[in-house]
């Protein structure tokens, strides 16, 4: 088993750091869900724009997932579930919204970078879900 250096161990022991990390992970989803709720017409148009039908049903599902997953992630007891929901959502949304393989030239590169950034976010959320549930222990 690997020993954590004392300076890192001290940083990790800062009170509230875990909550602050969860706020950082949840914030883009929570803000996006609230903005979609405030501009429901825009949210429905966004769903229709990526080919999801019925767009209204998908808009409500996305809003519920983003807000609900974020709130669960911020709790102490269910944070693993919120992280898992947001990871799954991000994976699906990335495949739907950033199909870089359908673009050419610089558009393909931009879409691929967005795709990979979202894959990284999903990976971080999945890691959080595993670690917060006690599953992802180093071996």
C-alpha positions as CSV (number, residue, x, y, z in Angstrom):
1,X,0.0,0.0,0.0
2,X,1.3,3.4,-0.9
3,X,2.0,6.0,1.8
4,X,0.5,9.5,1.3
5,X,3.1,12.2,2.0
6,X,2.4,14.3,5.1
7,X,1.9,17.6,3.2
8,X,-0.7,15.9,1.0
9,X,-2.3,14.2,4.0
10,X,-2.6,17.6,5.7
11,X,-4.3,19.1,2.6
12,X,-6.7,16.3,2.3
13,X,-7.7,16.7,6.0
14,X,-8.8,20.3,5.6
15,X,-12.3,20.5,7.0
16,X,-14.9,21.0,4.2
17,X,-12.5,20.1,1.4
18,X,-14.6,17.1,0.3
19,X,-17.8,19.3,0.2
20,X,-15.9,22.0,-1.8
21,X,-14.8,19.3,-4.3
22,X,-18.3,18.1,-4.6
23,X,-19.6,21.7,-5.2
24,X,-17.0,22.1,-7.9
25,X,-18.2,18.9,-9.6
26,X,-21.9,19.7,-9.2
27,X,-21.8,23.4,-10.1
28,X,-21.9,23.2,-14.0
29,X,-24.8,20.7,-13.8
30,X,-26.8,22.5,-11.1
31,X,-26.4,25.9,-12.9
32,X,-27.3,24.3,-16.3
33,X,-30.4,22.6,-14.9
34,X,-31.6,25.8,-13.2
35,X,-31.0,27.8,-16.4
36,X,-33.0,25.2,-18.4
37,X,-35.8,25.3,-15.8
38,X,-35.9,29.1,-16.1
39,X,-35.8,29.0,-19.9
40,X,-37.9,25.9,-20.6
41,X,-38.6,26.9,-24.1
42,X,-34.9,27.1,-24.8
43,X,-34.3,23.7,-23.1
44,X,-36.9,22.1,-25.4
45,X,-35.3,23.8,-28.4
46,X,-31.9,22.4,-27.3
47,X,-33.3,18.9,-27.1
48,X,-35.0,19.2,-30.5
49,X,-31.7,20.6,-31.9
50,X,-29.8,17.4,-31.1
51,X,-32.7,15.3,-32.5
52,X,-34.3,14.1,-29.3
53,X,-38.1,13.6,-29.5
54,X,-40.4,14.2,-27.7
55,X,-38.2,17.2,-26.9
56,X,-40.3,18.3,-23.9
57,X,-40.0,15.0,-22.2
58,X,-36.2,14.9,-22.7
59,X,-35.9,18.5,-21.5
60,X,-37.7,17.6,-18.2
61,X,-35.6,14.5,-17.8
62,X,-32.4,16.4,-18.3
63,X,-33.5,19.1,-15.8
64,X,-34.4,16.5,-13.2
65,X,-31.1,14.6,-13.7
66,X,-29.0,17.7,-13.6
67,X,-30.6,19.3,-10.6
68,X,-31.4,16.0,-8.7
69,X,-28.0,14.5,-9.4
70,X,-26.3,17.7,-8.3
71,X,-28.3,17.9,-5.0
72,X,-27.5,14.2,-4.3
73,X,-23.8,14.8,-5.0
74,X,-23.8,17.6,-2.4
75,X,-25.3,15.4,0.3
76,X,-23.1,13.3,2.6
77,X,-25.2,10.1,2.4
78,X,-26.1,9.9,-1.3
79,X,-23.2,11.7,-3.0
80,X,-22.0,8.5,-4.7
81,X,-25.5,8.2,-6.3
82,X,-25.5,11.8,-7.6
83,X,-22.0,11.4,-9.0
84,X,-23.0,8.2,-10.7
85,X,-26.1,9.7,-12.2
86,X,-24.2,12.7,-13.5
87,X,-21.5,10.5,-14.9
88,X,-24.0,8.4,-16.8
89,X,-25.8,11.5,-18.0
90,X,-22.6,13.1,-19.1
91,X,-21.5,10.0,-21.1
92,X,-24.9,9.9,-22.9
93,X,-25.1,13.6,-23.5
94,X,-21.5,13.7,-24.9
95,X,-22.3,10.9,-27.4
96,X,-25.4,12.8,-28.5
97,X,-24.2,16.4,-28.5
98,X,-20.6,16.1,-29.7
99,X,-20.4,13.5,-32.5
100,X,-17.0,14.7,-33.7
101,X,-16.8,11.8,-36.2
102,X,-19.5,13.5,-38.3
103,X,-17.6,16.8,-38.8
104,X,-14.7,17.8,-41.0
105,X,-11.6,19.9,-40.6
106,X,-11.4,22.4,-37.6
107,X,-15.0,21.6,-36.7
108,X,-14.0,18.0,-36.1
109,X,-11.1,19.0,-33.9
110,X,-13.3,21.4,-31.8
111,X,-16.0,18.8,-31.4
112,X,-13.4,16.1,-30.5
113,X,-11.9,18.4,-27.9
114,X,-15.3,19.1,-26.4
115,X,-16.0,15.3,-26.5
116,X,-12.8,14.5,-24.7
117,X,-13.4,17.2,-22.1
118,X,-16.8,15.8,-21.3
119,X,-15.3,12.2,-21.2
120,X,-12.8,13.6,-18.6
121,X,-15.7,15.1,-16.6
122,X,-17.6,11.8,-16.7
123,X,-14.5,9.9,-15.6
124,X,-14.0,12.3,-12.7
125,X,-17.6,11.8,-11.6
126,X,-17.4,8.1,-12.0
127,X,-14.2,8.1,-9.9
128,X,-16.0,10.2,-7.3
129,X,-19.0,7.8,-7.3
130,X,-16.6,4.8,-6.7
131,X,-14.5,6.5,-4.1
132,X,-17.4,8.0,-2.2
133,X,-19.0,4.6,-2.1
134,X,-15.8,3.0,-0.8
135,X,-15.6,0.7,-3.9
136,X,-12.6,2.4,-5.7
137,X,-9.8,1.5,-3.3
138,X,-6.3,1.3,-4.7
139,X,-5.0,-2.2,-5.1
